[in-house]
């Protein structure tokens, strides 16, 4: 699992396009000792940018035949850069959040907070305490308590930075703050419940397609979508009522509509067998064209 790789910097607006541009020009950019000068960021910020770019699935990494590590822009990263490079749309922010929190690596604290922690209201002190306890139960090696504290701080900043703040250090928002998944009130942390419209139907449908493709099973129940890790009830903290409302809206889509069957005992969802990236590209294009 992964801890403290963000160098204590939350993801900033306009960072991801910088990474995509540099990796397009040089697949070994993040190993260039002058990378910080070329991109106009501090050395630690460059390392932070590498982490965020990988964690949000905007870039990937591999090895050459000579076992040198290199990076490449993912198919998702190319779509994002094509249609919404500045992360203006809530759907784009929701997708970044999904990739960040759907699995244990490389962003363990985000996975834990949204998939494992059941409390919606908690003090910052208890939040750190519960994270430490969970890590101790699930790690075979000892993790620095300082790293875990920095992870909790970064988790909160990523979703709240720049929102209703008089702190001049927080004038730069994170692109994920717009989907309002976490609120901070003094020493209390609240796991918010946004509307499905705030998350965006495009993002919600993508997560269903991605989940089903990975499991090679295109049939789900509402209870699964509400309760299972990596799905709407956990990742986006949506209520069962909100989930049903979103599913009903998705069933109206003529091209990619789901089949939503409601019964007294079991509400089932049949998801179309569509490549998630094909869906994403077409839907982003439709959405952008609607604004023109």
C-alpha positions in Angstrom: 0.0 0.0 0.0 1.1 3.6 -0.4 1.6 6.4 2.1 3.0 10.0 2.0 3.9 10.1 -1.7 2.2 13.4 -2.2 5.0 15.3 -0.5 2.3 17.1 1.6 1.0 18.9 -1.5 -2.6 18.5 -2.5 -3.4 18.4 -6.2 -3.6 21.9 -7.7 -5.7 23.2 -10.6 -3.7 23.1 -13.8 -1.2 20.6 -12.6 -2.4 17.6 -14.6 -2.3 19.3 -18.0 1.4 20.2 -17.2 2.2 16.6 -16.6 0.4 15.4 -19.7 2.3 18.0 -21.9 5.7 17.1 -20.5 5.2 13.3 -20.7 4.0 13.7 -24.3 7.3 15.4 -25.0 9.6 13.2 -22.9 8.5 9.8 -21.4 11.4 10.1 -18.9 10.5 13.7 -17.8 10.0 12.9 -14.1 13.6 11.5 -14.0 15.1 14.6 -15.5 17.1 16.5 -12.8 16.1 19.8 -14.3 12.4 18.8 -14.5 11.5 21.4 -11.9 12.9 24.2 -14.0 11.2 23.1 -17.2 7.8 22.8 -15.6 8.1 25.8 -13.2 7.5 23.9 -9.9 9.6 23.2 -6.9 11.5 19.9 -6.8 9.1 18.3 -4.2 6.1 19.6 -6.1 7.4 17.8 -9.2 7.5 14.5 -7.2 4.0 15.3 -5.9 2.8 15.9 -9.5 4.1 12.5 -10.5 2.2 10.9 -7.7 -1.1 12.6 -8.4 -0.8 11.9 -12.2 -0.4 8.2 -11.5 -2.9 8.0 -8.7 -5.7 9.6 -10.8 -4.9 7.4 -13.8 -3.9 10.3 -16.0 -0.5 8.7 -16.7 0.8 5.2 -16.4 4.3 3.7 -16.0 6.2 0.8 -17.5 9.8 -0.4 -18.1 11.9 -0.3 -21.2 13.8 -3.4 -22.3 16.8 -2.0 -20.4 14.6 -1.9 -17.3 14.4 1.9 -17.2 11.1 3.2 -15.9 9.1 5.5 -18.2 5.7 7.2 -18.2 3.0 7.5 -20.8 -0.4 9.3 -21.0 -3.2 6.8 -20.5 -6.3 6.5 -22.7 -8.2 8.2 -19.9 -5.6 11.0 -19.7 -5.9 11.6 -23.4 -9.7 11.9 -23.2 -9.5 14.2 -20.3 -6.9 16.4 -21.9 -8.9 16.5 -25.1 -12.2 17.6 -23.6 -11.6 19.1 -20.2 -7.9 19.7 -19.5 -8.6 22.3 -16.9 -11.0 20.1 -15.0 -13.9 22.5 -15.3 -16.6 19.8 -15.3 -17.8 18.1 -12.2 -17.8 14.8 -14.1 -14.1 15.1 -14.7 -13.4 15.8 -11.0 -15.6 12.8 -10.1 -13.6 10.5 -12.4 -10.3 11.7 -10.9 -11.8 11.0 -7.4 -13.0 7.5 -8.6 -9.5 6.5 -9.8 -7.9 7.9 -6.6 -10.1 6.1 -4.2 -11.2 2.8 -5.9 -8.2 0.7 -4.8 -5.6 0.5 -2.0 -2.6 1.5 -4.1 -1.1 4.0 -4.5 -3.5 6.1 -2.5 -4.3 4.1 0.6 -5.8 6.9 2.7 -8.3 7.8 0.1 -9.4 4.2 -0.4 -9.7 3.7 3.4 -11.7 6.9 4.0 -14.3 6.3 1.3 -14.5 2.5 1.4 -13.6 1.3 4.9 -14.5 4.1 7.3 -18.2 3.9 8.1 -18.5 7.2 10.1 -19.7 10.3 8.3 -18.9 12.7 11.1 -15.7 12.4 13.0 -13.1 14.6 14.8 -9.8 15.1 13.0 -8.0 13.5 16.0 -10.3 10.4 15.9 -9.9 10.2 12.1 -6.2 9.9 12.4 -6.5 7.5 15.2 -8.8 5.2 13.3 -6.5 5.4 10.2 -3.5 4.4 12.3 -5.4 1.5 13.8 -6.5 0.2 10.4 -3.0 0.5 8.9 -1.5 -1.4 11.9 -4.0 -4.2 11.3 -3.4 -4.4 7.6 0.3 -3.8 7.2 3.1 -6.2 7.8 5.7 -3.4 8.0 5.8 -0.4 10.3 4.6 2.9 8.7 5.8 6.3 10.0 3.1 8.0 12.1 4.2 11.3 10.6 3.4 9.9 7.1 0.0 8.8 8.2 -0.7 12.3 9.7 0.4 13.9 6.5 -2.0 11.6 4.5 -4.9 12.6 6.7 -4.1 16.3 6.3 -3.7 15.9 2.5 -7.0 14.0 2.3 -8.9 16.9 3.9 -7.1 19.6 1.9 -7.7 17.8 -1.5 -11.5 18.2 -1.1 -11.7 21.4 0.9 -8.8 23.7 -0.2 -10.0 27.2 -1.2 -13.6 26.7 -0.2 -14.8 29.5 2.1 -11.3 30.1 3.3 -9.7 33.4 4.3 -6.3 31.7 4.4 -4.1 33.2 1.6 -2.2 29.9 1.4 -5.4 28.2 0.1 -6.4 30.5 -2.7 -5.5 27.8 -5.2 -8.3 25.3 -5.2 -8.0 21.6 -5.8 -9.9 20.4 -8.8 -11.7 17.9 -6.5 -13.1 20.6 -4.2 -16.0 21.3 -6.6 -17.7 17.9 -5.9 -18.1 18.6 -2.2 -17.3 15.2 -0.8 -15.7 16.4 2.4 -16.5 19.4 4.6 -14.4 20.6 7.5 -15.8 22.6 10.4 -13.2 23.5 12.9 -12.0 20.1 14.2 -14.8 18.1 12.7 -14.6 16.3 9.4 -17.9 15.5 7.6 -18.2 13.0 4.8 -20.7 14.9 2.6 -23.6 13.4 0.5 -23.7 15.3 -2.7 -26.5 15.0 -5.2 -26.0 12.6 -8.1 -26.3 15.7 -10.4 -23.2 17.2 -8.7 -21.3 14.0 -9.3 -22.6 13.7 -12.9 -24.4 10.9 -14.6 -21.5 10.5 -17.1 -19.1 9.7 -14.2 -21.6 7.4 -12.5 -22.2 5.4 -15.6 -18.4 5.1 -16.3 -17.8 3.7 -12.8 -20.5 1.1 -13.4 -19.0 0.1 -16.8 -15.5 0.0 -15.3 -16.6 -2.1 -12.4 -18.5 -4.6 -14.6 -15.7 -4.9 -17.1 -13.2 -5.8 -14.4 -15.5 -8.5 -13.0 -16.8 -9.7 -16.4 -20.4 -9.5 -15.0 -22.8 -6.9 -16.2 -25.6 -7.6 -13.8 -25.8 -5.7 -10.5 -28.3 -5.1 -7.7 -29.0 -1.8 -6.1 -27.7 -3.2 -2.8 -24.4 -3.9 -4.4 -24.1 -0.4 -5.9 -24.9 1.0 -2.4 -22.8 -1.3 -0.3 -19.8 -2.6 -2.3 -16.4 -1.0 -2.2 -15.6 0.9 -5.4 -19.2 1.7 -6.2 -21.5 4.7 -5.6 -22.6 4.2 -2.0 -19.0 4.0 -0.9 -17.0 6.1 -3.4 -19.5 9.0 -3.6 -21.4 8.5 -0.4 -24.7 8.4 -2.2 -27.8 7.3 -0.3 -29.9 4.5 -1.6 -32.6 6.9 -2.7 -30.1 8.9 -4.7 -28.8 5.8 -6.3 -32.3 4.7 -7.4 -32.8 8.2 -8.8 -29.6 8.1 -10.8 -30.3 4.7 -12.1 -33.7 5.8 -13.3 -32.1 8.7 -15.2 -29.5 6.4 -16.8 -32.2 4.1 -18.0 -33.6 6.8 -20.2 -30.4 7.1 -22.4 -31.3 5.8 -25.8 -27.7 4.8 -26.7 -26.3 3.5 -23.5 -29.3 3.1 -21.3 -29.2 0.5 -18.5 -32.1 -1.8 -17.8 -33.4 -1.1 -14.3 -35.9 -3.6 -13.0 -37.6 -2.8 -9.7 -39.3 -5.6 -7.7 -40.4 -5.9 -4.1 -37.6 -8.2 -3.2 -34.7 -7.3 -5.5 -33.9 -4.3 -7.6 -31.6 -5.4 -10.5 -29.5 -3.4 -13.0 -28.3 -4.7 -16.4 -25.4 -2.7 -17.7 -24.7 -2.6 -21.4 -21.5 -4.4 -22.5 -19.7 -1.3 -23.7 -16.0 -0.3 -23.4 -15.9 2.4 -20.7 -13.4 4.5 -22.6 -15.5 4.4 -25.8 -18.5 5.5 -23.7 -16.4 8.2 -22.0 -15.1 9.7 -25.3 -18.5 9.8 -27.0 -20.3 11.2 -23.9 -17.7 13.9 -23.3 -17.9 14.9 -27.0 -21.7 15.1 -26.7 -21.4 17.2 -23.5 -18.9 19.6 -25.0 -20.9 20.0 -28.2 -24.0 20.9 -26.1 -22.2 23.9 -24.7 -21.1 25.2 -28.2 
